[in-house]
Amino acid sequence: MGMGDVDGLRESSESVRMGFDGVSGDGLSELMNAEAIYSVQRMAELLAVGPDSEREFVLFELQQLLDHCLDDTLRVLIPTLCDNVASWEVELQFRAAEALQQVVGVSLSSEVAWMITVASYRVLEHVEGRIEDDLDRDAFYELWGGTINDALLQVSRMFSEERSDDILRLVDQGAQSDIIPVRKLAAKVLGSLAQTFSPTAVSSKLLPRALPLCSDSNILVRGTAAESLAFIGAVLPCVVTEVDLWPIFLVFLDDGDARIRATTLRTISHILKAKYDIEPSEHLFKDLLIPILLQWANFARQWAQEDQRTLDDDTYLLLEVIAEVFGNLTYCTARYVKLGFRKQAIRAYCAMSTCNGPLIRRNCSFNLPGMAATLSSKYGVELSNIVEHFSRDTDAEVRGILAAGLHVTVTQLYSGGRVDKLISAVTNLLQDDHPAVRMLVLEHFAETIGAVVKEGEPSALRRLTPLLEHVRFLSQGEWRSQERFADQLGDCVNLIPQTLLKEKVLPILLELCETGVCPVRRAAVKSMVRSFRYFREPVEREHIVRQFWARLAEGTHIDRITMLEGGRFALELFSSVLFQSLFAKAMLDFANDPVPNVRLKLALLLPDMSGACEHVPEFIMAYGTLLQDDDIDVKEAMQTHHRRAGKLMQVATQLEREDRKKLEEEAKLYNGRKNNSNFADTWTKVSEDVKTKIDNLRPTKKGATKRPSGRAARKMEADNFTDLNSRGSSDEDLPAMQRSSSSSRSSSLKDAIADIAKTIRPRERRSTAKQEHEGTG
């Protein structure tokens, strides 16, 4: 490239630099007003006129400037560096290239990215003849070429096409150069430009320049051109790949250098992956791809059976790359599978998966979900065995890669594979010695469980028992793993049978509630409350709540706060009927707790509980007790009770609608279950009665007036609370206030739900009341 071309390119970038203040004039006087910007400005002056030692110090500190004052660095320091770097010594230019590699790693505007591109080309223009050692020269071009490519990737399409003539002129000159690194850079730049140009520009401007470089005499230039074809072919129509690129790929695959063949396989995989969903072509994916894939599948099967330690480097490189792209290429043939192809594909994949080359097994583990999606219908058993084999692999990265995609693999293999092998693999990974592997399993643990069993499936107990036998090990890790574990258990409680919930899951969650740190306790009690929803029998459900959630009341004050946090979530999850029956009374008992923090937690929850518990006598008593509390924080919380309760009254209609929805969901959840007919009938009656009450609240056709709504009734109760607060009532006033509040209520929807609540108490309570009545009679 000539000096005049680079200077012209520099002139085209002057408009880019408009708006960047220089190191003198009014801009400098404004910058000096701020100390931080003044420091950046001083560093810019050192880059411009300072000695090399001080320049090297500034370049060394550039990463700190990017972290703490990015905008000022890009506005003041980088333009100065780009203006002066071409005149520096070679050693200092090495340092500058390393520093700019950090700059292009952050998000840049098109203007700044273009400025760095121009400066990099100017450096390469002036370096010829200044570096004697070939290795140093190659490293120099590699550094600055990488800077150019990374900078071009951040130039917007419109911006790059506006200046395409300037950059393409330099590419053309580089392609004609006698210097190998310059031709290599030209080939590499074409791939970067393909990611910023439009498809039309790629077809007309980049492809004609890339094809001649594919026949370059130097292996490095040809290999770089093959890499660039991946990005060029990804944006062009399939017909261009079939007509113009595929003949080149066939030549490259027969090349004597293994690096060219490996690069070509990666390029083909990249293009087909980009075109599979957008523009599927039967000619490309069937007629052209399958013969090549069969050829390399036979190659992989042959050499994977050998001891990898004895193979030459070229053969091992090809095996590694085949294992890397095999899953994607096989998946791309799923629509156009020829007879006998799947058999050869699974044989090659099994051979690579069981070889003694760790890099090959890692790539096979990464491609396992794609192979399962393609071959599970016929070879699900073989793939299930590979999953279990990878879960016991000696290489931690193989197990980690398997764990990251395990939920997808298990989902694909559920119908055609061996579920016992899949569960064994999950169990092995859950007990893995490496904490990162266990964490990767936990990321999608609920999805994995959902893939192994389906809700209500008879085999769920048999399949999950061995898995949950070892799951306690996860509750003993560091707190982030414990929190993730508790969250994931909560997401899959609907799939776990009640027996396992009671014997395996809930004891673990209780242990986490009692021993974990705050985030772990919160996640564990939330999952615990969620599991209560799936105990269908009312007597058993109440017993489970007392056995696990209410047991926290016997522990420390932190346990009791955790218990209240669980009650808060229960208020969101359950209907007001079940919340009153299962949680409300135990929570309201904490109004007399000896620890102020527990009482404060309850005081903060009272406004949210008022809608569901306004008919509960314990609620009125707890309100009065907390209103006269001696603790200043509790008093302050109670003083804001009416304001917070008033906000809820503004959305009372919405809250009642949500409560009706919860009632209907619970009736649907518990209806029709075996050994639960009485409760199901009760819930059916609940739904019918609620609907009847709602209809009664609607106005008649001829001028009938509406009855007071739930919001109006709540406002009456709030007024009574206000009156109680203003009078400073004692405990003796509470029953009278309660009677007054009850007598003033209309037959609102809340009254209907409260009346219905009395009819669905657990059967053991009803039987006790019946015995007492009979004894009295």
C-alpha positions in Angstrom: 0.0 0.0 0.0 1.2 3.5 -0.8 1.8 6.4 1.5 -0.7 8.5 -0.4 -3.5 6.0 0.1 -3.0 5.9 3.8 -2.8 9.7 4.0 -6.0 9.9 2.0 -7.6 7.5 4.4 -6.4 9.6 7.3 -8.0 12.7 5.7 -11.3 10.8 5.4 -11.1 10.2 9.1 -10.6 13.8 10.1 -14.4 14.3 10.1 -14.6 11.5 12.5 -12.3 13.3 14.9 -14.5 16.4 14.9 -15.9 16.8 18.4 -12.8 15.4 20.1 -11.0 18.2 21.8 -7.3 18.6 21.2 -4.6 19.3 23.8 -4.8 23.1 23.6 -7.3 25.9 23.3 -10.7 26.3 24.8 -11.3 22.6 25.0 -8.3 22.2 27.2 -9.3 25.0 29.6 -12.7 23.3 30.0 -11.2 19.9 30.6 -8.9 21.3 33.4 -12.0 22.2 35.5 -12.4 18.6 36.6 -9.6 16.8 38.3 -10.3 13.4 36.8 -10.5 14.7 33.3 -7.4 16.8 33.9 -5.5 13.6 34.7 -6.6 12.1 31.4 -5.6 15.2 29.6 -2.1 15.1 31.2 -1.7 11.6 30.1 -2.7 12.6 26.6 0.0 15.3 26.6 2.6 12.7 27.7 1.6 10.5 24.8 2.0 13.4 22.4 5.3 15.0 23.6 6.6 12.8 26.4 9.6 10.5 26.4 9.1 6.8 25.6 9.3 5.7 29.3 6.4 7.9 30.2 4.4 6.9 27.2 4.9 3.2 28.2 3.7 4.1 31.7 0.5 5.7 30.2 -0.1 2.6 28.0 0.3 0.4 31.0 -2.3 2.3 32.9 -4.8 2.4 30.0 -6.8 -0.5 31.3 -7.4 1.3 34.6 -8.5 4.4 32.7 -11.0 2.2 30.7 -12.4 0.8 33.9 -12.8 4.1 35.8 -13.2 6.9 33.2 -14.1 5.3 29.9 -15.8 8.2 28.2 -13.0 10.7 28.9 -10.4 8.1 27.8 -12.1 7.6 24.5 -12.7 11.3 23.9 -9.3 12.6 24.9 -6.6 9.9 25.2 -7.4 7.6 22.2 -7.4 10.3 19.6 -4.0 11.5 20.8 -2.7 7.9 20.7 -4.0 7.3 17.2 -2.4 10.6 15.9 1.1 9.8 17.2 1.5 6.0 17.3 2.8 5.7 13.7 5.9 7.7 14.6 6.9 5.8 17.7 9.6 3.2 18.0 8.7 -0.4 17.2 8.9 -1.6 20.8 6.6 1.1 21.9 4.2 0.2 19.0 4.1 -3.3 20.3 2.9 -1.9 23.7 0.4 0.3 21.9 -1.1 -2.6 20.0 -1.5 -4.6 23.2 -3.2 -1.5 24.8 -5.5 -1.0 21.9 -6.5 -4.7 22.1 -8.0 -3.8 25.4 -9.8 -0.8 23.9 -11.4 -2.7 21.1 -12.7 -5.1 23.7 -15.1 -2.6 25.1 -18.2 -1.2 23.3 -17.1 1.6 20.9 -18.9 4.0 18.6 -18.4 3.6 14.9 -16.3 6.8 14.9 -13.8 5.6 17.5 -13.6 2.1 15.9 -12.9 3.7 12.5 -10.2 6.0 14.0 -8.4 3.0 15.5 -8.6 1.1 12.2 -7.0 4.1 10.3 -4.3 4.4 12.9 -3.5 0.7 12.7 -3.1 0.8 9.0 -0.8 3.8 9.2 1.4 1.8 11.7 1.6 -1.1 9.3 2.4 1.2 6.4 5.5 2.6 8.2 6.8 -0.6 9.7 8.3 -2.2 6.6 12.1 -2.5 6.9 12.1 -1.6 10.6 11.9 -5.2 11.9 14.6 -7.6 10.9 13.5 -10.8 12.7 10.8 -12.7 10.9 9.1 -13.9 14.1 8.9 -10.4 15.5 7.5 -9.2 12.2 4.8 -11.9 12.2 3.9 -11.1 15.8 3.8 -7.4 15.0 1.4 -7.9 12.1 -0.7 -10.4 14.1 -1.2 -7.8 16.9 -2.1 -4.9 14.7 -4.1 -7.1 12.3 -6.1 -8.3 15.3 -6.7 -4.7 16.4 -8.0 -3.8 12.9 -10.4 -6.8 12.7 -11.8 -6.3 16.2 -12.3 -2.6 15.5 -14.0 -3.2 12.2 -16.5 -5.5 13.9 -17.8 -2.5 15.9 -18.2 -0.3 12.8 -21.9 0.0 11.9 -23.1 -1.2 8.5 -24.0 2.2 7.2 -20.7 3.7 8.5 -18.5 1.0 7.0 -20.2 1.0 3.6 -19.8 4.8 3.4 -16.0 4.3 3.7 -15.9 1.0 1.9 -13.9 2.4 -1.0 -11.1 3.5 1.3 -10.7 0.3 3.2 -11.2 -1.9 0.1 -8.4 0.0 -1.6 -6.1 -1.0 1.2 -7.3 -4.6 1.0 -6.6 -4.7 -2.7 -3.1 -3.4 -2.2 -2.5 -5.9 0.6 -3.7 -8.8 -1.5 -1.0 -7.8 -4.2 1.8 -7.4 -1.7 4.8 -9.7 -1.6 4.8 -9.8 2.2 2.9 -12.8 3.5 1.6 -11.2 6.7 0.1 -8.3 4.6 -1.7 -10.8 2.3 -2.9 -12.7 5.3 -4.2 -9.5 6.9 -6.1 -8.6 3.7 -7.8 -12.0 3.7 -8.7 -11.6 7.4 -10.2 -8.1 6.9 -12.6 -9.5 4.3 -14.1 -11.8 6.9 -14.5 -8.9 9.3 -16.1 -6.7 6.7 -18.6 -9.4 5.8 -20.1 -9.1 9.2 -20.7 -5.4 8.8 -21.6 -5.2 5.0 -25.0 -5.8 3.6 -25.5 -9.1 1.6 -25.5 -7.2 -1.6 -22.2 -5.5 -0.8 -20.7 -8.8 0.3 -21.6 -10.4 -3.0 -20.4 -7.6 -5.2 -17.4 -6.3 -3.3 -16.0 -9.0 -0.9 -16.6 -12.3 -2.6 -14.7 -11.4 -5.8 -11.7 -10.3 -3.7 -11.8 -13.5 -1.5 -11.8 -16.1 -4.2 -8.3 -15.3 -5.6 -6.8 -15.4 -2.1 -8.1 -19.0 -1.8 -5.6 -20.0 -4.4 -2.7 -18.2 -2.8 0.7 -20.0 -2.9 1.1 -19.6 0.9 -0.7 -22.0 3.2 -1.4 -19.3 5.9 -3.0 -17.0 3.4 -5.2 -19.8 2.0 -6.2 -20.9 5.5 -7.1 -17.3 6.5 -9.2 -17.0 3.3 -11.0 -20.2 4.2 -11.8 -18.7 7.6 -13.2 -15.6 5.9 -15.4 -17.6 3.6 -17.3 -18.8 6.7 -18.6 -15.2 7.3 -19.0 -14.4 3.6 -21.0 -17.6 2.9 -23.2 -17.1 5.9 -24.8 -14.0 4.5 -25.0 -15.1 0.9 -27.8 -17.3 -0.7 -27.4 -21.0 -0.7 -27.0 -21.0 -4.5 -23.8 -19.0 -4.1 -22.4 -21.6 -1.7 -23.4 -24.4 -4.0 -22.0 -22.9 -7.2 -19.0 -20.7 -6.1 -17.9 -21.9 -2.7 -18.4 -25.7 -2.7 -15.9 -26.5 -5.4 -13.3 -24.5 -3.4 -14.3 -26.5 -0.3 -13.7 -29.8 -2.1 -10.3 -28.7 -3.2 -9.4 -27.6 0.4 -10.6 -30.9 1.8 -8.2 -32.7 -0.4 -5.3 -30.4 0.5 -2.2 -32.0 1.9 -2.1 -29.7 4.9 -4.3 -30.9 7.8 -4.8 -27.3 8.9 -6.6 -26.4 5.7 -8.9 -29.4 5.9 -9.7 -28.7 9.6 -10.4 -25.0 8.8 -12.7 -26.0 5.9 -14.7 -28.3 8.0 -15.3 -25.5 10.5 -16.2 -23.1 7.6 -18.8 -25.5 6.2 -20.3 -26.1 9.6 -20.6 -22.3 10.2 -22.3 -21.7 6.9 -24.8 -24.6 7.2 -25.7 -23.6 10.7 -26.5 -20.1 9.5 -28.6 -21.4 6.6 -30.4 -24.3 8.2 -33.5 -22.5 9.5 -33.4 -19.5 7.2 -32.9 -21.0 3.7 -32.9 -24.8 3.7 -31.7 -26.3 0.4 -32.1 -30.0 -0.3 -29.3 -29.9 -2.9 -26.9 -28.4 -0.3 -27.9 -30.3 2.8 -28.5 -33.7 1.1 -26.7 -34.0 -2.2 -23.6 -32.0 -1.3 -23.2 -32.4 2.5 -24.0 -36.1 3.2 -21.3 -37.6 1.0 -18.7 -35.4 2.7 -20.1 -36.2 6.2 -20.0 -39.9 5.4 -16.4 -39.7 4.3 -15.3 -37.9 7.5 -17.4 -40.2 9.7 -15.5 -43.2 8.4 -12.3 -41.3 9.0 -13.3 -40.5 12.6 -14.4 -44.1 13.3 -11.2 -45.6 12.0 -8.8 -43.3 13.9 -10.8 -42.9 17.1 -10.3 -46.6 17.9 -6.6 -46.1 18.0 -4.6 -45.0 21.0 -4.6 -41.2 20.7 -1.2 -40.9 22.3 0.4 -42.6 19.4 -1.3 -40.6 16.6 0.5 -37.9 14.7 -0.5 -34.2 15.3 -2.3 -33.8 12.0 -4.6 -36.8 12.6 -5.4 -35.8 16.1 -6.1 -32.2 14.9 -8.6 -33.6 12.3 -10.2 -35.9 14.9 -10.6 -32.9 17.3 -12.3 -30.8 14.6 -14.5 -33.6 13.4 -15.8 -34.1 16.9 -16.4 -30.3 17.2 -18.5 -30.0 14.0 -20.0 -33.5 13.9 -23.1 -32.7 15.9 -24.0 -29.7 13.9 -23.4 -31.3 10.5 -25.4 -34.4 11.6 -28.3 -32.2 12.8 -28.3 -30.4 9.5 -29.0 -33.7 7.7 -32.0 -34.5 9.8 -34.4 -33.5 7.1 -32.7 -35.4 4.4 -31.4 -38.6 6.0 -30.4 -41.3 3.5 -30.8 -45.0 4.4 -27.8 -46.3 6.3 -26.4 -42.9 7.2 -27.6 -42.8 10.8 -25.9 -46.2 11.5 -22.5 -44.9 10.3 -23.0 -41.6 12.2 -23.7 -43.3 15.5 -20.8 -45.7 15.1 -18.4 -42.8 14.4 -19.8 -40.8 17.3 -19.6 -43.7 19.8 -16.0 -44.3 18.7 -15.0 -40.7 19.3 -17.0 -40.5 22.6 -15.1 -43.5 24.1 -11.6 -42.7 22.8 -8.8 -41.7 25.2 -8.4 -38.2 23.8 -9.9 -35.7 26.3 -10.3 -32.8 23.7 -12.2 -35.2 21.4 -14.5 -36.3 24.3 -15.2 -32.7 25.3 -16.4 -31.8 21.8 -18.5 -35.0 21.7 -20.0 -34.0 25.1 -20.8 -30.5 23.7 -22.5 -32.1 20.6 -24.6 -34.6 22.6 -27.9 -32.6 22.6 -27.7 -32.2 18.8 -26.9 -35.9 18.3 -29.8 -36.8 20.6 -32.2 -34.6 18.6 -31.1 -36.3 15.4 -30.6 -39.9 16.3 -32.7 -40.6 19.4 -35.6 -42.1 17.6 -33.5 -45.1 16.5 -30.4 -45.0 18.7 -31.8 -43.7 22.0 -30.4 -46.6 23.9 -26.8 -46.1 22.6 -27.0 -42.4 23.3 -28.3 -43.0 26.8 -25.3 -45.2 27.5 -23.0 -42.4 26.3 -24.7 -40.0 28.7 -24.0 -42.3 31.6 -20.5 -42.9 30.4 -19.8 -39.1 30.2 -21.1 -38.6 33.7 -18.3 -40.8 35.0 -15.6 -39.4 32.7 -12.2 -38.8 34.3 -12.0 -35.3 32.7 -13.9 -32.7 34.7 -14.6 -30.5 31.6 -16.3 -33.4 29.9 -18.6 -33.8 32.9 -19.1 -30.1 33.1 -20.1 -29.7 29.5 -22.5 -32.6 29.9 -24.0 -31.1 33.0 -24.6 -27.7 31.2 -26.8 -29.3 28.5 -28.1 -32.3 30.5 -31.7 -31.0 30.7 -31.9 -30.8 26.9 -30.3 -34.2 26.3 -32.6 -35.9 28.8 -35.6 -34.3 27.2 -34.6 -35.6 23.8 -33.8 -39.1 25.0 -36.8 -39.5 27.4 -39.0 -41.4 24.9 -36.5 -43.5 23.0 -33.7 -44.0 25.5 -33.1 -45.8 28.8 -34.4 -43.7 31.6 -32.5 -45.7 34.2 -29.2 -44.7 32.5 -30.3 -41.0 32.4 -31.2 -41.0 36.1 -27.9 -42.7 36.9 -26.1 -39.9 35.0 -28.0 -37.2 36.9 -27.2 -38.9 40.2 -23.5 -39.1 39.3 -23.3 -35.5 38.4 -25.2 -34.4 41.5 -22.5 -36.2 43.5 -19.6 -35.0 41.4 -16.4 -34.0 43.3 -16.1 -30.8 41.3 -18.3 -28.0 42.7 -18.6 -26.3 39.2 -20.1 -29.5 37.8 -22.7 -29.7 40.6 -23.6 -26.0 40.1 -24.1 -26.6 36.3 -26.5 -29.5 37.1 -28.4 -27.2 39.5 -28.9 -24.5 36.9 -31.6 -26.6 35.2 -32.3 -29.2 37.8 -36.1 -28.7 37.7 -36.1 -29.1 33.9 -34.1 -32.3 34.2 -36.5 -33.7 36.7 -39.4 -32.6 34.5 -37.8 -34.5 31.6 -37.3 -37.7 33.6 -40.9 -37.9 35.0 -44.2 -36.4 34.1 -46.8 -35.2 36.6 -49.0 -38.1 37.8 -46.8 -40.7 36.1 -47.0 -44.1 38.1 -43.2 -44.6 37.6 -42.3 -41.3 39.2 -41.8 -42.8 42.6 -39.5 -45.5 41.3 -37.5 -43.2 39.1 -37.0 -40.4 41.6 -36.3 -42.4 44.7 -32.6 -43.2 43.8 -32.0 -39.7 42.7 -33.4 -38.0 45.8 -31.5 -40.5 48.0 -28.3 -38.6 47.1 -29.7 -35.1 46.8 -29.0 -34.1 50.4 -25.3 -33.8 49.4 -26.2 -30.6 47.5 -27.5 -29.0 50.7 -24.1 -29.1 52.2 -22.2 -26.9 49.7 -21.6 -23.2 49.7 -24.5 -20.9 50.1 -25.0 -20.0 46.5 -25.3 -23.6 45.6 -27.8 -24.1 48.5 -29.9 -21.2 47.3 -30.0 -22.5 43.7 -30.8 -26.0 45.0 -33.7 -24.8 47.1 -35.1 -22.7 44.2 -34.9 -25.6 41.8 -36.6 -28.0 44.3 -39.4 -25.6 44.5 -39.8 -25.5 40.7 -40.3 -29.3 40.5 -42.4 -30.1 43.6 -45.4 -30.7 41.5 -43.6 -33.6 39.9 -42.4 -35.3 43.0 -44.8 -37.8 44.7 -46.1 -36.9 48.1 -44.2 -39.7 49.8 -40.9 -38.4 48.5 -41.8 -34.8 49.3 -42.5 -35.8 52.9 -39.6 -38.2 53.4 -36.8 -36.7 51.3 -37.5 -33.1 50.1 -39.2 -31.4 53.1 -36.6 -32.5 55.7 -33.8 -31.0 53.5 -35.7 -27.8 53.1 -36.3 -27.6 56.8 -32.6 -28.1 57.5 -31.8 -25.3 55.1 -34.3 -23.0 56.8 -32.7 -23.7 60.1 -29.0 -23.6 59.2 -28.7 -21.5 56.0 -27.8 -17.9 55.5 -30.6 -15.4 54.8 -30.9 -15.9 51.0 -30.9 -19.7 51.5 -33.5 -19.6 54.2 -35.8 -17.4 52.1 -35.5 -19.7 49.0 -35.9 -22.9 51.2 -39.1 -21.7 53.0 -40.5 -20.5 49.7 -40.1 -23.9 48.2 -41.4 -25.5 51.4 -44.6 -23.5 51.2 -45.0 -24.3 47.5 -44.8 -28.0 48.2 -47.7 -27.8 50.7 -50.0 -27.0 47.8 -49.5 -30.5 46.4 -50.7 -32.4 49.5 -54.3 -33.1 48.4 -55.8 -34.5 51.6 -56.7 -31.6 53.9 -55.9 -33.5 57.1 -52.5 -34.6 55.8 -51.8 -31.1 54.5 -52.4 -29.5 57.8 -50.3 -32.2 59.5 -47.4 -31.5 57.1 -47.6 -27.7 57.7 -47.4 -28.3 61.4 -44.6 -30.8 61.1 -42.3 -28.6 59.0 -43.3 -25.0 58.6 -44.8 -24.5 62.1 -41.9 -26.3 63.6 -39.8 -23.2 62.9 -41.6 -21.5 65.8 -39.7 -23.7 68.2 -36.3 -22.4 67.0 -34.4 -19.2 67.3 -35.9 -15.8 66.5 -34.3 -16.0 63.0 -36.2 -19.3 62.5 -39.4 -17.5 63.4 -38.7 -14.6 61.0 -38.1 -17.2 58.3 -41.4 -18.8 59.2 -43.2 -15.4 58.8 -41.4 -15.0 55.4 -42.9 -18.3 54.4 -46.3 -17.1 55.6 -45.9 -14.0 53.4 -45.3 -16.2 50.3 -48.3 -18.4 51.4 -50.5 -15.3 51.3 -49.5 -14.8 47.7 -49.9 -18.5 46.7 -53.0 -19.8 48.5 -56.5 -18.5 48.6 -57.7 -16.7 51.7 -59.6 -19.8 52.7 -56.6 -22.0 52.9 -54.4 -19.3 54.2 -56.7 -18.8 57.2 -56.9 -22.5 57.8 -53.2 -23.3 57.5 -51.0 -20.3 58.3 -52.8 -17.2 59.7 -53.2 -18.3 63.4 -49.6 -19.5 63.7 -48.4 -16.2 62.3 -50.6 -14.0 64.5 -49.4 -15.7 67.6 -46.1 -13.9 67.1 -47.7 -10.7 68.3 -46.6 -11.7 71.8 -43.1 -12.9 70.7 -40.4 -11.7 73.1 -38.1 -10.6 70.3 -38.9 -7.2 68.8 -37.7 -8.1 65.4 -40.2 -10.9 65.1 -43.0 -8.6 66.2 -41.8 -6.0 63.7 -41.9 -8.6 60.9 -45.5 -9.4 61.8 -46.4 -5.7 62.0 -45.1 -5.2 58.5 -47.2 -8.1 57.2 -50.5 -7.1 58.9 -51.7 -4.8 56.0 -51.2 -7.6 53.5 -53.0 -10.1 55.8 -55.9 -7.8 56.5 -57.8 -8.8 53.3 -57.6 -12.5 54.1 -57.9 -12.4 57.9 -60.4 -9.5 58.6 -62.8 -12.1 60.0 -60.3 -13.9 62.1 -60.5 -12.9 65.8 -56.8 -13.5 66.3 -56.1 -10.9 63.7 -58.0 -8.2 65.7 -56.2 -9.3 68.9 -52.8 -9.2 67.2 -53.6 -5.8 65.8 -54.4 -4.4 69.3 -51.4 -6.0 70.9 -49.0 -4.6 68.4 -50.6 -1.2 68.5 -49.6 -1.0 72.2 -46.2 -2.5 71.7 -43.3 -0.9 73.6 -40.8 -1.2 70.8 -40.3 2.0 68.8 -39.9 0.3 65.5 -43.0 -1.8 66.0 -44.9 1.4 66.9 -43.7 3.2 63.8 -44.7 0.2 61.6 -48.2 0.2 63.2 -48.6 3.9 62.6 -48.3 3.3 58.9 -50.7 0.4 59.0 -53.7 2.4 57.8 -51.8 4.1 55.0 -50.6 0.8 53.7 -53.9 -0.9 54.2 -55.6 2.0 52.3 -53.4 1.4 49.3 -54.7 -2.2 49.3 -58.3 -1.1 49.5 -57.8 0.9 46.3 -57.2 -2.4 44.5 -59.7 -4.4 46.6 -61.7 -5.5 43.5 -58.6 -6.8 41.9 -57.5 -8.6 45.0 -60.9 -10.3 45.3 -60.8 -11.3 41.7 -57.3 -12.9 42.3 -58.7 -14.6 45.3 -61.6 -16.1 43.4 -59.1 -17.3 40.8 -57.0 -19.0 43.5 -60.1 -20.7 44.8 -61.0 -22.0 41.4 -57.4 -23.2 40.9 -57.4 -25.0 44.2 -60.8 -26.6 43.5 -59.5 -27.8 40.1 -56.3 -29.1 41.7 -58.0 -31.0 44.5 -61.1 -32.1 42.6 -61.3 -35.6 41.2 -58.4 -37.1 43.2 -58.6 -40.6 44.6 -59.4 -41.0 48.3 -60.5 -37.4 48.3 -64.1 -37.4 47.3 -65.5 -35.6 50.3 -63.0 -32.8 50.0 -63.6 -32.6 46.2 -67.3 -32.3 46.8 -66.7 -29.6 49.3 -64.6 -27.6 46.9 -67.2 -28.1 44.1 -69.7 -26.6 46.5 -67.2 -23.8 47.2 -67.1 -22.9 43.5 -70.8 -23.0 43.1 -71.5 -20.9 46.3 -68.9 -18.3 45.3 -70.5 -18.0 41.8 -74.0 -17.7 43.4 -72.8 -15.0 45.8 -71.2 -13.1 42.9 -74.4 -13.2 40.9 -76.3 -12.0 44.0 -74.1 -8.9 44.2 -75.0 -7.8 40.7 -77.8 -5.3 40.2 -81.2 -6.6 39.0 -82.6 -5.5 35.7 -85.1 -3.0 37.1 -83.3 -0.4 39.1 -82.1 -2.6 42.0 -79.3 -1.1 43.9 -75.9 -2.8 44.4 -75.0 -4.1 47.8 -71.9 -2.7 49.5 -68.8 -4.0 47.8 -65.8 -5.7 49.5 -64.0 -2.4 49.3 -66.7 -0.5 51.1 -66.9 -3.2 53.8 -63.1 -3.0 54.2 -63.3 0.8 54.5 -65.8 0.4 57.4 -63.4 -1.9 59.2 -60.5 0.5 58.6 -62.7 3.3 60.1 -63.3 1.2 63.1 -59.5 0.5 63.4 -59.0 4.3 63.1 -61.5 4.9 65.9 -59.8 2.2 68.0 -56.5 3.9 67.5 -57.8 7.4 68.3 -59.4 6.2 71.5 -56.4 4.2 72.6 -58.6 1.3 73.3 -57.7 -1.5 75.7 -58.0 -5.2 75.2 -61.5 -5.0 76.8 -62.7 -2.8 73.9 -61.8 -5.3 71.2 -64.8 -7.7 71.4 -67.2 -4.7 71.2 -65.3 -3.3 68.3 -65.3 -6.6 66.6 -69.1 -7.0 67.1 -69.6 -3.4 65.8 -67.5 -4.1 62.7 -69.3 -7.4 62.0 -72.8 -5.9 62.4 -71.9 -3.1 60.0 -70.9 -5.4 57.2 -73.0 -6.1 54.1 -73.2 -9.4 52.4 -70.1 -8.7 50.3 -68.1 -11.3 48.5 -65.6 -11.4 51.3 -68.5 -12.3 53.7 -69.4 -15.1 51.3 -65.9 -16.5 51.2 -65.6 -16.2 55.0 -68.8 -18.1 55.5 -67.7 -20.8 53.1 -64.4 -21.1 54.9 -66.3 -22.5 57.9 -67.5 -25.4 55.8 -64.1 -26.7 54.7 -62.3 -27.1 57.9 -60.3 -30.3 58.2 -62.5 -33.4 58.9 -60.8 -34.1 62.2 -62.0 -30.7 63.5 -65.5 -31.3 62.3 -65.6 -34.8 64.0 -64.3 -33.3 67.2 -67.0 -30.6 67.2 -69.6 -33.2 66.4 -68.5 -35.3 69.4 -68.7 -32.3 71.7 -72.2 -31.5 70.4 -73.4 -35.1 71.0 -71.9 -35.1 74.5 -73.7 -31.8 75.3 -77.0 -33.2 74.0 
